[in-house]
Amino acid sequence: MELSVRKWGNSAGVILPTAALENLQAKVGDTLSVEFDNQKMVVQVAKPRYSLAQLLAQCDPTAPVPADVAEWEAMAPVGNELI
């Protein structure tokens, strides 16, 4: 696939065809990251960055403790661990 670089105000831009967006599994409004490697431009969908508040908002403090975590917490010390 070849794309043309076009003038866009004081900048230049490339329009991504629908097929390119589908291949990236991207949609209008997504953020893309660009890296350069030996005169190659690698474009991929940017991974989202979450704030601590956003991550904590997904937690349910009333959810039961998973069995494996409960088992870990119930274990007795076997060495010189600090309790």
MARBA-3410 file (N, C-alpha, C, O; in Angstrom, 1 decimal):
83
0.9,-1.2,0.0,0.0,0.0,0.0,0.9,1.2,0.0,1.8,1.3,0.8 ~ 0.7,2.1,-0.9,1.4,3.4,-1.0,0.5,4.5,-0.6,-0.7,4.6,-1.1 ~ 1.0,5.5,0.2,0.2,6.6,0.6,0.9,7.9,0.2,2.1,7.9,0.1 ~ 0.2,8.9,-0.1,0.7,10.2,-0.5,0.8,11.1,0.7,-0.1,11.2,1.5 ~ 1.9,11.8,0.8,2.1,12.9,1.8,1.5,14.1,1.2,1.8,14.5,0.1
0.6,14.7,1.9,-0.1,15.9,1.4,0.1,17.1,2.4,0.3,16.9,3.6 ~ 0.0,18.3,1.8,0.1,19.5,2.6,-1.2,19.6,3.4,-2.3,19.4,3.0 ~ -1.0,20.0,4.7,-2.1,20.1,5.6,-1.8,21.4,6.5,-1.1,21.2,7.5 ~ -2.2,22.5,6.1,-1.9,23.8,6.7,-0.4,24.0,6.6,0.1,23.9,5.5 ~ 0.3,24.2,7.7,1.7,24.4,7.7,2.5,23.1,7.9,3.7,23.1,8.1
1.7,22.0,7.9,2.3,20.7,8.1,2.1,19.8,6.9,1.6,20.2,5.9 ~ 2.4,18.5,7.1,2.1,17.5,6.1,1.4,16.4,6.7,1.6,16.1,7.9 ~ 0.6,15.6,6.0,-0.2,14.5,6.6,-0.4,13.4,5.6,-0.2,13.6,4.4 ~ -0.7,12.3,6.1,-1.0,11.1,5.4,-2.4,10.6,5.8,-2.7,10.5,7.0 ~ -3.2,10.4,4.8,-4.6,9.9,5.1,-4.5,8.3,5.1,-4.0,7.7,4.1
-5.0,7.7,6.2,-5.0,6.3,6.3,-6.3,5.7,5.7,-7.4,6.1,6.1 ~ -6.2,4.9,4.7,-7.4,4.2,4.2,-8.1,3.3,5.2,-7.4,2.9,6.1 ~ -9.3,3.0,5.0,-10.1,2.1,5.9,-9.3,0.8,6.0,-9.3,0.3,7.1 ~ -8.8,0.3,4.9,-8.1,-1.0,5.0,-6.9,-0.9,5.9,-6.6,-1.9,6.7 ~ -6.2,0.2,6.0,-5.0,0.3,6.9,-5.5,0.4,8.3,-4.9,-0.3,9.2
-6.6,1.1,8.6,-7.2,1.2,9.9,-7.6,-0.2,10.4,-7.4,-0.6,11.5 ~ -8.3,-0.9,9.5,-8.8,-2.3,9.8,-7.6,-3.2,10.2,-7.7,-4.0,11.1 ~ -6.5,-3.1,9.4,-5.3,-3.9,9.6,-4.7,-3.6,11.0,-4.2,-4.5,11.6 ~ -4.7,-2.3,11.4,-4.2,-1.9,12.7,-5.2,-2.2,13.8,-4.9,-2.1,15.0 ~ -6.4,-2.6,13.5,-7.5,-2.7,14.4,-7.7,-1.4,15.2,-7.9,-1.4,16.4
-7.7,-0.3,14.4,-7.9,1.0,14.9,-9.1,1.6,14.3,-9.7,1.2,13.4 ~ -9.6,2.7,15.0,-10.7,3.5,14.5,-10.5,4.9,14.6,-9.5,5.4,15.3 ~ -11.3,5.7,14.0,-11.2,7.2,14.1,-11.2,7.6,15.6,-12.1,7.1,16.3 ~ -10.3,8.4,16.0,-10.3,8.9,17.4,-9.2,8.1,18.2,-8.8,8.6,19.3 ~ -8.7,6.9,17.8,-7.7,6.2,18.5,-6.4,7.0,18.4,-6.2,7.8,17.5
-5.5,6.7,19.3,-4.2,7.3,19.3,-3.2,6.3,18.8,-3.2,5.1,19.2 ~ -2.3,6.7,17.9,-1.3,5.8,17.3,0.0,6.2,17.8,0.3,7.4,18.0 ~ 0.9,5.3,17.9,2.3,5.6,18.3,3.1,5.3,17.0,2.9,4.4,16.3 ~ 4.2,6.1,16.9,5.1,5.9,15.7,6.5,5.8,16.2,7.0,6.5,17.1 ~ 7.2,4.8,15.7,8.6,4.6,15.9,9.4,4.5,14.6,8.8,4.2,13.6
10.6,4.9,14.6,11.4,4.9,13.4,12.6,3.9,13.6,13.2,3.9,14.6 ~ 12.8,3.1,12.5,13.8,2.1,12.5,14.5,2.0,11.2,13.9,1.5,10.2 ~ 15.7,2.6,11.0,16.4,2.5,9.7,15.5,3.0,8.6,15.3,2.2,7.6 ~ 15.1,4.2,8.6,14.3,4.8,7.6,12.9,4.1,7.4,12.3,4.2,6.3 ~ 12.5,3.3,8.4,11.1,2.7,8.4,10.3,3.4,9.5,10.8,3.6,10.6
9.1,3.6,9.2,8.2,4.1,10.2,7.2,3.0,10.6,6.5,2.4,9.8 ~ 7.2,2.7,11.9,6.4,1.6,12.4,5.2,2.3,13.1,5.4,3.0,14.1 ~ 4.0,2.1,12.7,2.8,2.7,13.3,2.0,1.6,13.9,1.7,0.6,13.3 ~ 1.6,1.9,15.2,0.8,0.9,15.9,-0.2,1.7,16.8,0.0,2.8,17.1 ~ -1.2,1.0,17.2,-2.2,1.6,18.1,-1.5,1.8,19.5,-0.9,0.8,20.0
-1.6,2.9,20.0,-0.9,3.2,21.3,-1.6,2.5,22.4,-2.8,2.4,22.5 ~ -0.8,2.0,23.3,-1.4,1.3,24.5,-1.9,2.4,25.4,-1.3,3.4,25.7 ~ -3.1,2.2,26.0,-3.7,3.2,26.9,-2.8,3.3,28.2,-2.2,2.4,28.7 ~ -2.7,4.5,28.7,-2.1,4.8,29.9,-3.1,5.2,30.9,-3.9,6.1,30.7 ~ -3.2,4.5,32.0,-4.2,4.7,33.1,-3.5,5.4,34.3,-2.4,5.1,34.6
-4.3,6.3,34.9,-3.8,6.9,36.1,-4.1,5.9,37.3,-4.9,5.0,37.1 ~ -3.5,6.1,38.4,-3.8,5.3,39.6,-5.3,5.4,39.9,-5.9,4.4,40.3 ~ -5.8,6.6,39.9,-7.2,6.7,40.2,-8.1,5.9,39.3,-9.1,5.3,39.7 ~ -7.8,5.9,38.0,-8.6,5.1,37.0,-8.5,3.6,37.3,-9.5,2.9,37.3 ~ -7.3,3.1,37.7,-7.2,1.7,38.0,-7.9,1.4,39.3,-8.6,0.3,39.4
-7.8,2.2,40.3,-8.5,1.9,41.6,-10.0,2.0,41.4,-10.7,1.3,42.1 ~ -10.5,2.8,40.5,-11.9,2.9,40.3,-12.5,1.6,39.7,-13.7,1.3,39.8 ~ -11.6,0.8,39.1,-12.1,-0.5,38.6,-12.1,-1.6,39.7,-12.7,-2.7,39.5 ~ -11.5,-1.3,40.9,-11.5,-2.3,41.9,-12.8,-2.3,42.7,-13.4,-1.3,42.9 ~ -13.2,-3.5,43.2,-14.3,-3.7,44.0,-13.9,-4.1,45.4,-13.5,-5.2,45.6
-13.9,-3.1,46.4,-13.4,-3.4,47.7,-14.2,-4.4,48.4,-13.8,-5.0,49.5 ~ -15.4,-4.7,48.0,-16.3,-5.7,48.6,-16.2,-7.1,48.0,-16.8,-8.0,48.5 ~ -15.3,-7.2,47.0,-15.2,-8.5,46.3,-14.4,-9.5,47.3,-13.6,-9.0,48.0 ~ -14.8,-10.8,47.2,-14.1,-11.7,48.1,-12.7,-11.9,47.7,-12.3,-11.8,46.5 ~ -11.8,-12.2,48.6,-10.4,-12.5,48.3,-10.3,-13.8,47.5,-10.9,-14.8,47.9
-9.6,-13.8,46.4,-9.4,-15.0,45.7,-8.8,-16.2,46.5,-8.0,-15.9,47.4 ~ -9.2,-17.4,46.2,-8.7,-18.5,47.0,-7.2,-18.6,47.1,-6.7,-18.9,48.2 ~ -6.5,-18.4,46.0,-5.0,-18.5,46.1,-4.4,-17.4,46.9,-3.4,-17.7,47.6 ~ -5.0,-16.2,46.9,-4.5,-15.2,47.8,-4.8,-15.5,49.2,-3.9,-15.2,50.1 ~ -5.9,-16.0,49.5,-6.3,-16.3,50.9,-5.4,-17.4,51.4,-4.9,-17.4,52.6
-5.1,-18.4,50.6,-4.2,-19.5,51.0,-2.8,-18.9,51.3,-2.1,-19.3,52.2 ~ -2.3,-18.0,50.4,-1.0,-17.4,50.6,-0.9,-16.6,51.9,0.0,-16.7,52.7 ~ -2.0,-15.8,52.2,-2.0,-15.0,53.4,-2.1,-15.9,54.7,-1.7,-15.5,55.7 ~ -2.7,-17.1,54.6,-2.9,-18.0,55.7,-1.6,-18.8,56.0,-1.6,-19.5,57.1 ~ -0.6,-18.8,55.1,0.6,-19.6,55.3,1.4,-19.1,56.5,1.5,-17.9,56.8
2.0,-20.1,57.2,2.9,-19.7,58.3,4.2,-19.4,57.8,4.6,-20.0,56.7 ~ 5.0,-18.6,58.4,6.4,-18.3,58.0,7.2,-19.6,58.0,7.0,-20.4,58.9 ~ 8.1,-19.7,57.1,9.0,-20.9,57.0,10.4,-20.6,57.2,11.3,-21.5,57.2 ~ 10.8,-19.3,57.4,12.1,-18.9,57.5,12.2,-17.7,58.4,11.6,-17.6,59.4 ~ 13.0,-16.7,57.9,13.2,-15.5,58.7,12.4,-14.3,58.1,12.8,-13.2,58.2
11.2,-14.6,57.6,10.3,-13.5,57.0,9.9,-12.6,58.2,9.7,-13.0,59.3 ~ 9.7,-11.3,57.8,9.2,-10.4,58.8,7.7,-10.4,58.7,7.1,-10.4,57.6 ~ 7.0,-10.4,59.8,5.6,-10.5,59.8,5.0,-9.1,60.0,3.8,-8.9,60.0
END
